[in-house]
């Protein structure tokens, strides 16, 4: 064994709540080493003693064989004096000192736990809260660190003798599993009417019966309440739409298995891996013709959002109910998801007929995550459950702790220190009191959890954003305003661990421009510390301002006026007879501010093609236009690009071609595809010209418009052919959900530059 040595070891990363201490115990015991392991506010601390060669073997295996949920960021060692200790033990956690440990995300039920709840001979048979060190609730139940039971919402459930024995047994997979429980000592399930009165019988059996009768069922999940109906029952789905006031937006669907998913959608290997991953997001998938679902579930879309069960409760519910179910957020449209029982009964009482409830408190509400596969890679649409609060780790440190307040829509916030940016769960649109409470409460929780006392606070430049106003009211901090589209490109840079400079293409709906106008179709040369606007879509009036966002036909009138097609013979004008009044607004800048928005260009084309005159959710017209496009079409609409110090892309040219094709009776799906192809070609042409003038050969694509898979694939394919290096999002969304990461990255870069 060689000379007796002792090492003090520090392990940092996601190493609490993932079975790391049991793993260390088993490894040290198997190798015959003495010492101890424990949790503290920095991560895991270890001391091992034994022969030099065996200790070195232990160090090598520590990262190599770490538990599947662990993410080891750093292992450091120092020498200690050998004391000839015998045996290895798990010691009590140390809660002293500044917090630096990372917290695990909530993790889908593992195969072992799933097998237990299906085994009639197991004591956890049919138990909806079964978990172990490899799965179960984490972030949504954590109140504080270190990650120990007293610091979670499981603190109110005293362990029974059998669970205590499992918790203390190093050979058991529930060794130091903090949420461990069973039917004798853990949370319980019950079913109530909408007035809170308990329904008789087995809660799961009666919940399944309620779904079969076409009732709307509210289900308390990991991060909040969902509402569910039979996804094959159109009456039930339509009833849910009416009650939720959600006219058109597709519902998410939960299916029992990959096999059931394949009966509804085409699924490739990457998509299957995401569906079955420990994160279990909603995955947007191409719908199969004739998929057996109610028409009201996902109207007007060729895609479905599918997910698999990720808690024992879901597994048991789907085991009893053989058909797919709608499982959508428990809220009224535009409100945050309900997560407290009393609040759920009050807010969902007019939506749900019955409530499947339990008594394990949720500490922080967390929506389901949504992802899409584009070009063989995962693209986040909404980053929340299963991903948060795992940090985005950057290759450079933050000199000062930072709080980034994010955008107004699809808000996330972020706190940053050292090399980590902790981007929050999806908060939503900051337009009502309850969402604002979720925003402020979430910031307080993250500051406490990660021990961040921000010295710098980054915010959007828009003075009316509630996130901006929140920042302005903070005392004793340095405020850093970050232009919206610069934040988009900075987010993409940080997502890829780069500082720039790059040619940044930021396409979205609206953002407050550096000149006070409405930007949204921007070509920037940017790094993390600044940007130059070297191109944009041509400006057009936005008649009625924000009203035009919800009524795309208004933007169509604006673009049609640009190309002299306000002759009244187009269907979009016949459908909206007051178009002449809207056209009169175009000359009044007070009522028709100028915009370069790419999102509004999509709106205009969608309205002209008869896709959508008015929207019921953000981006609806553009989403449906993409869904309509014939992907086999290779032709494109020609677009002129001005010359000069700032390039201007004439979006009106695209509209002119769209109208010409429409009058020539070209099929609408072909026209939609030509529009996408023409815009993509214009993007690449501008990048080519900017490469010539700047020498920069890397392009970063960001903004919500680049969630459009057809546009993104067309642009990236052409950029690749022309020799560009392309940066895309993979850790945070391209939409405003990624803005907080960009704001934090800019603030950190400015601090480093100043120093």
KEZA-167489 format. One line per 5 residues: number of its first residue (from 1); their letters; for each residue x, y, z of C-alpha. Coordinates in steps of 0.5 Angstrom, whole numbers. Example, Ala and Ser with C-alpha at 12.3 -4.5 7.8 and 13.67 -1.06 7.14 Angstrom:
! residues 2
1 = AS = 25,-9,16  27,-2,14;
! end
This chain:
! residues 755
1 = XXXXX = 0,0,0  6,5,1  7,10,6  1,12,10  -2,19,8;
6 = XXXXX = -8,23,9  -11,28,4  -17,34,5  -21,34,-1  -26,39,-3;
11 = XXXXX = -31,38,-8  -35,43,-11  -41,43,-16  -48,40,-16  -46,35,-11;
16 = XXXXX = -51,36,-6  -58,32,-6  -55,27,-11  -52,22,-7  -45,24,-7;
21 = XXXXX = -44,23,0  -46,16,0  -42,15,-6  -36,17,-3  -37,13,3;
26 = XXXXX = -38,7,-1  -32,8,-5  -27,9,1  -30,3,4  -29,-1,-2;
31 = XXXXX = -22,1,-2  -21,0,5  -19,8,7  -21,11,13  -24,18,14;
36 = XXXXX = -30,22,13  -35,26,9  -40,31,10  -44,37,7  -42,45,8;
41 = XXXXX = -44,51,5  -39,50,-1  -40,43,-3  -37,37,0  -31,36,4;
46 = XXXXX = -27,29,5  -22,27,9  -19,20,7  -13,16,10  -9,10,7;
51 = XXXXX = -4,8,3  -1,13,-2  -3,9,-8  -10,7,-6  -11,15,-4;
56 = XXXXX = -9,17,-11  -14,11,-14  -19,14,-10  -18,21,-12  -18,19,-19;
61 = XXXXX = -25,15,-19  -28,21,-15  -30,25,-21  -29,19,-26  -35,15,-22;
66 = XXXXX = -39,20,-19  -47,19,-19  -51,20,-25  -54,27,-22  -47,30,-20;
71 = XXXXX = -44,35,-24  -37,36,-21  -34,43,-22  -28,43,-18  -24,38,-14;
76 = XXXXX = -18,41,-10  -13,37,-5  -9,39,1  -4,35,5  -6,33,12;
81 = XXXXX = -2,30,18  -4,22,18  -7,20,25  -8,12,24  -16,13,24;
86 = XXXXX = -20,7,23  -26,7,19  -30,11,15  -36,15,17  -41,21,14;
91 = XXXXX = -41,27,19  -46,32,20  -47,38,16  -43,45,17  -48,50,16;
96 = XXXXX = -43,56,18  -40,61,13  -41,64,6  -45,59,2  -42,57,-5;
101 = XXXXX = -45,50,-6  -49,49,-12  -57,46,-12  -59,40,-16  -65,41,-20;
106 = XXXXX = -72,37,-20  -70,30,-23  -75,25,-26  -77,19,-23  -71,14,-24;
111 = XXXXX = -72,6,-26  -71,3,-19  -77,8,-16  -81,7,-22  -81,-1,-21;
116 = XXXXX = -82,0,-14  -89,3,-14  -91,-2,-19  -89,-8,-15  -95,-11,-11;
121 = XXXXX = -90,-14,-6  -86,-7,-5  -88,-3,1  -88,3,-3  -93,0,-8;
126 = XXXXX = -97,5,-11  -94,11,-7  -94,17,-11  -88,21,-7  -83,15,-8;
131 = XXXXX = -76,18,-9  -68,16,-7  -62,19,-8  -62,19,-16  -69,22,-17;
136 = XXXXX = -74,26,-14  -76,34,-12  -70,38,-10  -70,45,-12  -78,46,-11;
141 = XXXXX = -77,44,-4  -70,47,-2  -71,53,3  -63,54,5  -57,50,4;
146 = XXXXX = -53,46,6  -58,41,3  -61,37,9  -68,35,11  -69,41,16;
151 = XXXXX = -67,46,10  -73,43,6  -80,43,6  -80,35,8  -78,38,15;
156 = XXXXX = -85,37,17  -85,29,16  -81,25,21  -78,19,19  -81,12,21;
161 = XXXXX = -77,7,23  -76,3,16  -74,10,13  -69,12,18  -66,5,17;
166 = XXXXX = -65,6,10  -63,13,11  -57,11,15  -55,5,11  -49,6,7;
171 = XXXXX = -51,0,3  -58,3,1  -59,7,-5  -63,12,0  -57,13,4;
176 = XXXXX = -58,20,6  -63,22,1  -66,28,4  -74,27,1  -74,20,3;
181 = XXXXX = -81,18,5  -86,12,5  -94,11,6  -93,11,14  -89,17,15;
186 = XXXXX = -89,22,8  -94,26,5  -101,24,3  -105,25,-3  -113,26,-3;
191 = XXXXX = -118,29,-8  -123,34,-7  -129,38,-11  -127,45,-13  -130,47,-6;
196 = XXXXX = -125,43,-2  -129,38,0  -126,31,0  -129,26,-5  -129,19,-2;
201 = XXXXX = -125,13,-5  -118,12,-7  -116,19,-9  -112,16,-15  -118,11,-17;
206 = XXXXX = -123,17,-17  -118,22,-21  -118,17,-26  -125,16,-26  -126,24,-26;
211 = XXXXX = -122,24,-33  -126,19,-36  -132,23,-35  -129,29,-38  -128,33,-32;
216 = XXXXX = -122,38,-31  -117,35,-26  -113,40,-22  -106,36,-20  -101,38,-15;
221 = XXXXX = -94,37,-18  -87,38,-17  -87,46,-18  -94,48,-18  -101,46,-20;
226 = XXXXX = -103,43,-27  -110,42,-30  -111,36,-34  -117,33,-39  -117,27,-43;
231 = XXXXX = -113,29,-49  -118,25,-54  -124,28,-51  -126,35,-55  -131,37,-51;
236 = XXXXX = -127,37,-45  -121,40,-48  -126,46,-51  -129,46,-44  -122,47,-41;
241 = XXXXX = -120,52,-46  -126,57,-45  -125,56,-37  -118,58,-38  -119,64,-43;
246 = XXXXX = -114,61,-47  -117,61,-54  -112,58,-59  -105,57,-56  -103,49,-56;
251 = XXXXX = -104,45,-50  -98,41,-47  -99,33,-47  -97,28,-43  -96,21,-45;
256 = XXXXX = -95,14,-41  -89,12,-46  -85,13,-52  -89,8,-55  -95,12,-54;
261 = XXXXX = -91,18,-56  -89,15,-63  -97,14,-64  -98,22,-64  -91,24,-67;
266 = XXXXX = -85,23,-71  -79,22,-66  -72,22,-68  -66,19,-63  -64,26,-60;
271 = XXXXX = -72,28,-59  -73,21,-55  -66,22,-51  -70,29,-49  -76,26,-47;
276 = XXXXX = -73,20,-43  -68,25,-40  -68,26,-32  -70,33,-34  -77,31,-38;
281 = XXXXX = -78,37,-41  -84,38,-46  -81,37,-53  -84,40,-59  -85,35,-64;
286 = XXXXX = -87,34,-71  -95,31,-71  -96,25,-75  -102,25,-80  -108,23,-77;
291 = XXXXX = -106,23,-69  -111,21,-65  -112,27,-61  -118,32,-60  -118,38,-65;
296 = XXXXX = -118,43,-59  -112,41,-56  -107,44,-61  -111,48,-67  -107,51,-73;
301 = XXXXX = -100,47,-71  -96,42,-74  -93,40,-68  -95,38,-61  -91,39,-54;
306 = XXXXX = -90,32,-51  -88,30,-44  -87,23,-41  -89,22,-33  -83,25,-29;
311 = XXXXX = -86,24,-22  -89,18,-19  -96,21,-18  -96,22,-26  -94,15,-27;
316 = XXXXX = -99,12,-23  -104,17,-26  -102,15,-33  -102,8,-31  -109,8,-29;
321 = XXXXX = -111,12,-35  -110,9,-42  -110,15,-46  -106,22,-47  -108,27,-42;
326 = XXXXX = -107,35,-43  -103,37,-38  -102,45,-38  -100,50,-33  -105,51,-27;
331 = XXXXX = -107,58,-28  -112,63,-32  -108,66,-38  -102,71,-37  -102,69,-29;
336 = XXXXX = -97,65,-26  -98,58,-24  -101,57,-18  -97,53,-13  -100,54,-6;
341 = XXXXX = -106,50,-4  -111,55,-2  -109,60,-8  -110,54,-12  -117,53,-10;
346 = XXXXX = -119,60,-10  -116,61,-17  -117,55,-21  -124,54,-17  -127,56,-24;
351 = XXXXX = -123,52,-28  -122,45,-25  -128,40,-23  -124,36,-18  -117,37,-15;
356 = XXXXX = -112,32,-14  -108,35,-8  -102,33,-3  -99,36,3  -92,36,1;
361 = XXXXX = -91,44,1  -88,47,-6  -83,52,-4  -81,55,-10  -86,55,-16;
366 = XXXXX = -83,52,-23  -86,51,-29  -85,46,-34  -79,47,-39  -80,47,-46;
371 = XXXXX = -75,45,-52  -74,44,-59  -69,40,-63  -67,44,-69  -61,41,-74;
376 = XXXXX = -60,35,-69  -59,40,-63  -63,42,-57  -66,49,-57  -69,51,-50;
381 = XXXXX = -76,55,-51  -77,56,-44  -72,54,-39  -75,52,-32  -76,45,-28;
386 = XXXXX = -71,40,-29  -66,45,-31  -66,51,-26  -62,52,-22  -56,49,-25;
391 = XXXXX = -52,55,-27  -49,57,-33  -41,57,-32  -37,62,-36  -29,62,-37;
396 = XXXXX = -28,68,-33  -30,71,-26  -35,76,-24  -31,81,-20  -37,84,-16;
401 = XXXXX = -44,80,-15  -49,82,-20  -56,82,-21  -59,82,-27  -67,84,-28;
406 = XXXXX = -69,81,-34  -74,83,-39  -81,85,-39  -84,79,-43  -82,71,-41;
411 = XXXXX = -78,74,-35  -72,71,-32  -68,74,-27  -60,72,-26  -55,73,-20;
416 = XXXXX = -48,72,-21  -42,71,-17  -35,68,-18  -36,64,-25  -43,62,-24;
421 = XXXXX = -49,65,-27  -56,63,-24  -61,64,-29  -68,63,-25  -74,59,-27;
426 = XXXXX = -79,62,-32  -83,68,-28  -87,70,-34  -90,77,-36  -89,82,-31;
431 = XXXXX = -96,85,-32  -100,83,-26  -99,83,-19  -98,76,-17  -92,75,-23;
436 = XXXXX = -89,81,-20  -89,78,-13  -86,71,-16  -81,76,-19  -79,79,-13;
441 = XXXXX = -80,73,-8  -75,69,-13  -70,74,-13  -70,74,-5  -69,66,-5;
446 = XXXXX = -64,66,-10  -60,71,-6  -60,67,0  -59,60,-3  -53,63,-7;
451 = XXXXX = -51,68,-2  -51,73,-7  -51,81,-4  -51,84,-11  -46,90,-12;
456 = XXXXX = -48,91,-19  -55,91,-22  -56,90,-29  -63,92,-33  -66,94,-39;
461 = XXXXX = -66,101,-42  -74,101,-43  -76,106,-37  -83,103,-37  -81,95,-36;
466 = XXXXX = -83,93,-29  -76,90,-28  -73,96,-30  -77,100,-24  -75,95,-19;
471 = XXXXX = -68,96,-21  -68,103,-20  -71,103,-13  -65,99,-10  -61,102,-6;
476 = XXXXX = -53,102,-5  -52,99,-12  -49,101,-18  -54,101,-24  -52,98,-31;
481 = XXXXX = -57,99,-37  -56,94,-42  -60,95,-49  -64,90,-51  -61,87,-57;
486 = XXXXX = -54,88,-54  -57,83,-48  -59,78,-54  -53,78,-57  -49,78,-50;
491 = XXXXX = -53,72,-48  -51,68,-54  -44,70,-53  -44,67,-46  -48,61,-48;
496 = XXXXX = -42,59,-52  -37,62,-47  -34,67,-51  -33,75,-51  -33,77,-58;
501 = XXXXX = -33,81,-62  -38,78,-67  -43,80,-72  -50,79,-68  -56,78,-71;
506 = XXXXX = -62,80,-66  -69,79,-69  -75,79,-64  -82,83,-63  -80,89,-60;
511 = XXXXX = -74,92,-56  -73,99,-53  -67,102,-58  -61,106,-56  -64,112,-60;
516 = XXXXX = -71,111,-57  -75,108,-62  -77,101,-63  -72,96,-65  -73,89,-67;
521 = XXXXX = -69,87,-74  -62,89,-72  -55,87,-74  -50,89,-69  -42,88,-69;
526 = XXXXX = -42,87,-61  -37,84,-56  -39,84,-48  -38,91,-47  -41,94,-52;
531 = XXXXX = -44,94,-59  -45,98,-66  -51,98,-70  -49,97,-77  -55,94,-80;
536 = XXXXX = -63,94,-79  -69,92,-82  -72,98,-86  -77,102,-81  -84,102,-82;
541 = XXXXX = -90,106,-78  -93,101,-73  -100,104,-73  -103,104,-66  -97,102,-63;
546 = XXXXX = -98,96,-58  -105,95,-61  -101,93,-68  -98,87,-64  -104,84,-62;
551 = XXXXX = -107,86,-69  -102,84,-74  -107,86,-80  -105,93,-78  -98,92,-79;
556 = XXXXX = -100,89,-86  -103,96,-88  -97,99,-86  -92,95,-90  -98,95,-96;
561 = XXXXX = -97,103,-96  -90,102,-97  -91,98,-103  -97,102,-106  -102,96,-105;
566 = XXXXX = -107,100,-101  -112,99,-107  -117,95,-103  -117,89,-107  -113,84,-102;
571 = XXXXX = -117,80,-97  -114,83,-91  -117,89,-93  -123,87,-94  -123,83,-88;
576 = XXXXX = -122,89,-84  -126,95,-87  -123,100,-82  -116,100,-86  -117,107,-89;
581 = XXXXX = -117,110,-82  -111,106,-80  -108,108,-86  -109,115,-84  -105,114,-78;
586 = XXXXX = -99,112,-81  -97,120,-82  -98,121,-75  -92,119,-71  -95,120,-64;
591 = XXXXX = -100,114,-66  -95,110,-71  -88,110,-68  -83,107,-73  -80,100,-72;
596 = XXXXX = -75,96,-75  -78,89,-72  -77,83,-75  -83,80,-71  -88,85,-74;
601 = XXXXX = -85,84,-81  -87,76,-80  -94,79,-77  -95,83,-83  -94,77,-88;
606 = XXXXX = -98,72,-84  -104,77,-84  -103,78,-92  -103,71,-93  -110,70,-89;
611 = XXXXX = -106,66,-83  -108,71,-77  -111,78,-77  -111,78,-69  -107,74,-64;
616 = XXXXX = -109,71,-58  -102,69,-55  -95,72,-57  -92,70,-63  -98,67,-66;
621 = XXXXX = -98,69,-73  -91,68,-74  -91,61,-71  -97,59,-75  -94,62,-81;
626 = XXXXX = -88,58,-80  -92,52,-79  -96,53,-86  -89,54,-90  -88,48,-95;
631 = XXXXX = -81,46,-93  -79,43,-100  -80,50,-103  -73,53,-105  -75,59,-108;
636 = XXXXX = -74,66,-105  -77,73,-105  -71,78,-107  -69,83,-102  -65,90,-103;
641 = XXXXX = -60,92,-98  -58,99,-98  -51,101,-98  -47,106,-93  -45,106,-86;
646 = XXXXX = -51,103,-84  -54,97,-88  -62,97,-89  -66,91,-91  -72,93,-95;
651 = XXXXX = -77,88,-92  -82,92,-96  -79,88,-102  -81,81,-99  -88,84,-98;
656 = XXXXX = -88,86,-105  -86,79,-107  -91,76,-103  -97,80,-106  -95,79,-113;
661 = XXXXX = -95,71,-111  -102,72,-108  -104,75,-114  -101,70,-119  -105,64,-115;
666 = XXXXX = -99,61,-112  -100,56,-106  -100,60,-100  -95,55,-97  -90,56,-102;
671 = XXXXX = -91,64,-101  -90,63,-94  -83,59,-95  -81,64,-100  -82,69,-95;
676 = XXXXX = -77,65,-90  -72,64,-95  -72,71,-98  -71,74,-91  -66,68,-89;
681 = XXXXX = -62,70,-96  -62,77,-94  -59,76,-87  -53,72,-90  -52,78,-95;
686 = XXXXX = -52,83,-89  -47,78,-85  -43,78,-92  -42,85,-92  -40,86,-85;
691 = XXXXX = -35,81,-85  -32,85,-91  -32,91,-87  -30,89,-80  -26,82,-82;
696 = XXXXX = -31,79,-77  -33,72,-79  -37,69,-73  -44,70,-73  -49,70,-66;
701 = XXXXX = -56,69,-68  -61,71,-62  -68,74,-61  -75,70,-61  -75,70,-68;
706 = XXXXX = -70,65,-68  -74,60,-65  -77,59,-72  -74,53,-74  -75,54,-81;
711 = XXXXX = -71,61,-81  -66,58,-77  -64,52,-81  -64,56,-87  -60,62,-84;
716 = XXXXX = -55,57,-81  -54,53,-87  -52,59,-92  -48,62,-87  -44,55,-86;
721 = XXXXX = -43,55,-94  -40,62,-94  -35,60,-89  -38,63,-82  -37,61,-75;
726 = XXXXX = -44,61,-72  -46,61,-65  -53,59,-63  -57,58,-56  -56,51,-52;
731 = XXXXX = -57,53,-45  -62,59,-45  -67,61,-50  -66,65,-56  -72,69,-53;
736 = XXXXX = -73,74,-48  -72,68,-43  -65,69,-44  -64,76,-43  -62,76,-36;
741 = XXXXX = -56,72,-38  -54,77,-43  -55,83,-38  -51,79,-33  -45,78,-38;
746 = XXXXX = -45,85,-40  -45,88,-33  -39,83,-31  -35,85,-37  -36,92,-36;
751 = XXXXX = -33,91,-29  -27,87,-31  -26,92,-36  -26,98,-31  -21,94,-27;
! end
